[in-house]
Amino acid sequence: MMGVSIVTKTPEIGISLMPGYFLEARCRQGCGNPETEAMVAKPKLYYFHGRGRMESIRWLLAAAGVEFEEEFLETREQYEKLQNDGHLLFGQVPLVEIDGMMLTQTRAILSYLAAKYNLYGKDLKERARIDMYADGTLDLMLMIAGTAFKPPEEKETNLASILEKAKTRYLPVFEKVLKDHGENFLVGNNFSWADIQLLEAILMVEELDASILSDFPLLKAFKTRISNMPTIKKFLQPGSQRKSPPDSHYVKVVRDVLQF
Ligand SMILES: N[C@@H](CCC(=O)N[C@@H](CS)C(=O)NCC(=O)O)C(=O)O
């Protein structure tokens, strides 16, 4: 593979550098090799025009300051084409085209991006904590996202029970983490994937209950602090690639495309 030989043949750099990092740096200088150039193209996201399981991926890229393209699934044919082209490992989206790979499985995509953009702690122990926090907030957000597909008569009780869990199970954990170490970020006093996803989750629960942070002063301050980071501030502005909460059109498209 030409890409790999570029790395190994460069004596002043040697082979100890992370190959992906080095290949990118070279190609930004214009190496002209279509294979490696494909590796520096903007990531392309294949999903519906809505949050669902793709929204945390959008947040992570946006927070890392990475531009991305999106193809929105609107028809069954688009989905079948991805399937027939062999891109959907388990027949499911999200699908992200990045660094010459077609990645599926939300958590795998997120952890790849977190590692690639240096948002994944400094060692294995920090990674494990980031994984726990990110898995927790993802569980909470997926519960909320799932309510859009519940029958109308179940929606309200479902949301009420999720909000109760947010208040008693999830938010207290993060309030305590911030209180115990007294730092600005959740892990290692460095900005990470865990912080990005916690902010996303906070904003999502606030859409359901605007006063939900009233008993969580440190989370309130966290929200302000992280929202003001330049890349995130930009993503929070109207016109960004951030998606709105699901509406009936979104639900219909997802149902039509996935046929359920
Ligand atoms: N574990 C997978 C689940 C993906 C998933 O359920 N995707 C849905 C859309 S949000 C899908 O493609 N469903 C089609 C199917 O399961 O047949 C992930 O986290 O990415």
The ligand as a Gaussian input file, in Angstrom:
#p B3LYP/6-31G(d) Opt

LIG

0 1
 N      -25.772000      -0.840000      17.713000
 C      -26.033000      -0.041000      16.558000
 C      -27.520000       0.097000      16.360000
 C      -27.816000       0.854000      15.089000
 C      -29.284000       0.936000      14.790000
 O      -30.140000       0.315000      15.453000
 N      -29.600000       1.704000      13.744000
 C      -30.946000       1.838000      13.269000
 C      -31.240000       3.260000      12.855000
 S      -30.969000       4.366000      14.188000
 C      -31.051000       0.957000      12.048000
 O      -30.306000       1.105000      11.111000
 N      -31.992000       0.013000      12.055000
 C      -32.234000      -0.858000      10.959000
 C      -32.242000      -2.280000      11.376000
 O      -31.833000      -2.603000      12.507000
 O      -32.657000      -3.099000      10.547000
 C      -25.372000       1.331000      16.720000
 O      -25.242000       1.790000      17.857000
 O      -24.965000       1.923000      15.723000

